[in-house]
């Protein structure tokens, strides 16, 4: 299952205008590097990122070397989160029903 994220619209605008967007939100690495840079002395694998979408929150956290927990009561509400993870190949370290 795919959902439309802000990056989709940025790429559409780029295609229509020829302007190259600068993307810095999740799942892009820059936002994680900035956050991790503030955690001096803490290794990324000791950081738990919590989010409700596989394609932004979980993908970005895993790519940054962090652990990731998918919260089921957001985007995945009413869906089988593990089936979604299997479908897209993006696996959280933990799954929680809510916060």
C-alpha positions as CSV (number, residue, x, y, z in Angstrom):
1,X,0.0,0.0,0.0
2,X,1.4,3.4,-1.0
3,X,0.4,6.8,0.2
4,X,1.1,10.2,-1.3
5,X,3.8,12.0,0.6
6,X,4.9,15.7,0.2
7,X,7.9,14.5,-1.8
8,X,5.5,13.3,-4.5
9,X,4.2,16.8,-5.0
10,X,7.7,18.3,-5.0
11,X,8.7,15.9,-7.8
12,X,5.6,16.7,-9.7
13,X,6.4,20.4,-9.5
14,X,9.9,19.7,-10.6
15,X,8.7,17.8,-13.6
16,X,6.3,20.6,-14.6
17,X,8.6,23.6,-13.9
18,X,12.1,22.2,-14.4
19,X,13.2,23.5,-11.0
20,X,15.1,21.0,-8.8
21,X,13.6,20.8,-5.3
22,X,15.7,20.5,-2.2
23,X,14.2,17.7,-0.1
24,X,15.3,17.6,3.6
25,X,12.4,15.8,5.4
26,X,11.9,12.2,6.2
27,X,13.2,9.8,4.9
28,X,16.1,11.9,3.6
29,X,19.3,11.4,5.5
30,X,19.9,15.1,6.2
31,X,17.2,15.4,8.8
32,X,18.5,12.4,10.7
33,X,22.1,13.6,10.5
34,X,21.0,16.9,12.0
35,X,19.1,15.2,14.8
36,X,21.9,12.7,15.5
37,X,24.4,15.5,15.5
38,X,22.7,16.9,18.6
39,X,23.1,13.6,20.4
40,X,26.8,13.8,21.1
41,X,28.3,10.6,22.3
42,X,25.2,8.5,21.5
43,X,25.5,6.0,18.7
44,X,22.7,5.8,16.1
45,X,21.8,2.2,17.0
46,X,21.0,3.4,20.5
47,X,18.4,5.8,19.2
48,X,14.7,4.7,18.8
49,X,12.7,6.6,16.2
50,X,9.0,6.3,16.6
51,X,6.6,6.9,13.7
52,X,3.4,5.8,12.0
53,X,4.5,5.4,8.4
54,X,6.8,2.8,6.9
55,X,7.9,4.8,3.8
56,X,9.0,7.9,5.8
57,X,9.5,7.3,9.5
58,X,10.7,3.7,9.5
59,X,12.6,3.8,6.2
60,X,14.5,7.0,7.3
61,X,15.3,5.7,10.7
62,X,16.6,2.4,9.5
63,X,18.7,4.1,6.7
64,X,20.2,6.4,9.4
65,X,21.3,3.3,11.5
66,X,18.7,3.9,14.2
67,X,16.2,1.5,15.6
68,X,12.6,2.1,14.6
69,X,9.2,1.5,16.1
70,X,6.0,1.6,14.0
71,X,2.9,2.9,15.9
72,X,-0.2,1.3,14.5
73,X,-2.8,3.9,15.4
74,X,-1.7,6.5,12.9
75,X,-1.4,5.8,9.2
76,X,-1.7,2.1,9.7
77,X,-4.8,2.3,11.8
78,X,-7.1,-0.7,11.0
79,X,-4.5,-2.3,8.7
80,X,-2.2,-5.3,9.3
81,X,1.1,-3.5,9.9
82,X,3.3,-6.6,9.5
83,X,1.6,-7.4,6.2
84,X,2.3,-3.9,5.0
85,X,6.0,-4.3,6.1
86,X,6.2,-7.5,4.2
87,X,4.7,-6.0,1.1
88,X,7.1,-3.1,0.9
89,X,10.1,-4.8,2.6
90,X,10.5,-2.0,5.2
91,X,10.7,-3.6,8.6
92,X,10.5,-1.8,12.0
93,X,12.3,-3.2,15.0
94,X,9.2,-2.9,17.1
95,X,5.5,-2.5,16.5
96,X,3.2,-0.8,19.1
97,X,-0.6,-0.5,19.0
98,X,-0.3,3.2,20.1
99,X,1.6,5.6,22.3
